[in-house]
Amino acid sequence: MPETIPEDSVGLVEGAVERFDEPLELESGERLERFELAYETYGTLNADHSNAVLVCHALSGDQHAAGYQSMEDRKPGWWDNMIGPGKPLDTRRFFVVCVNVLGSCKGSTGPASTNPGTGEPYALDFPIVTVKDWVASQRRLMERMGIAKWVAVVGGSLGGMQALQWTIDYPDCLDACLAIAAAPKLSAQNIAFNEVARQAIMTDPEFHGGRYYERDTPRRGLALARMIGHITYLSEDAMRDKFGRDLRKGQPLSYGFDVDFEVESYLRYQGRRFVDRFDANSYLYLTKVLDYFDPAGAHDGDLSQAFARSDNRFLVIAFSSDWRFSAERSREITHALYANNLDVTFAEIEAPQGHDAFLLKIGPYHDMVRAYMDHLAREWGL
């Protein structure tokens, strides 16, 4: 942690866990008899509970979006550059909530949680969940917190898909949707990447059908899955600029299968680090959530019909070098919203960083989010 907390940081934060004993009916036809949601909040909820903003995290994210959880933290939350006093999601005006999704491994109920029917971890007995289920669970938390309407629901990547689902299922529960680096559904190529990652985990000798919690975790498979995913988060330009064909520490070629290139070293490091903080079963479940997201599927492929009930306003942002969820996919969303005569602002930000750009402090991107949120704050009298 820095010796002095920056003035624009939310500082030290404490998480919370809310337990729900009422069953949650799932899109798959199964249900969770009870569940818990872990979350963090930043800023202060005003007297009439009218200044709340929901932030939805992406695949490998969690509820720790900003600030520091302890004095020993080396880095702040994953979207600290976006959330805080004076930042685009300004905590002097907004009360920001970030919830860990069901199926994850950061405090909300998931595969590593205890199955009340057996007393053992759920493992692969955990039911399949979807973005629709996540939003339904988040609405339960919203009601528990006494919030009638979000000023905005904001998310990038898989978080942006959640923000879109809010406008489909509960349009009266939010004013604005900020969908950043998102897509209306995965392409076959993206589903293929997810399947290769899942196979890397499930064919690891230490996977044991998902029941590895009292054994060694499938470290090699999970690390490989993360390496595969990480390649898709960066653009070719970003990888070239960051690594080129540089040899590791300037050493000569090994003419073998050691780590020769800096990019190899980087990917292996990312894989090892991910294994220490994420559960392999959760990775399986969350990639399936991505695969299943397709709001147009219930309307014979007509995405505009999926938003027919929405009366929300939208900010849709894409990044020029993002090939995982290309700008064209954001335009598909925008066209569907225009077809419903909705209030839509679309921007394609020039950025070389690829899909990961949504996590970064990029001037034009932050300026647009800040201006949009400032406009909302003025209209809401915040």
Secondary structure, 3 states (H helix, E strand, C coil): CCCCCCCCCCCECCCEEEEECCCEECCCCCEECCEEEEEEEECCCCCCCCCEEEEECCCCCCCCCCCECCCCCCCCCCCCCCECCCCCECCCCCEEEEECCCCCCCCCCCCCCECCCCCCECHHHCCCCCHHHHHHHHHHHHHHCCCCCEEEEEEECHHHHHHHHHHHHCHHHEEEEEEECCCCCCCHHHHHHHHHHHHHHHCCCCCHHHCCCCCCCCHHHHHHHHHHHHHHHCCHHHHHHHCCCCEHHHCCCCCCCCCCEHHHHHHHHHHHHHHCCCCHHHHHHHHHHHHHCCHHHHHCCCHHHHCCCCCCEEEEEEECCCCCCCHHHHHHHHHHHHCCCCEEEEEEECCCCHHHHHHCCCHHHHHHHHHHHHHHHHHCCC
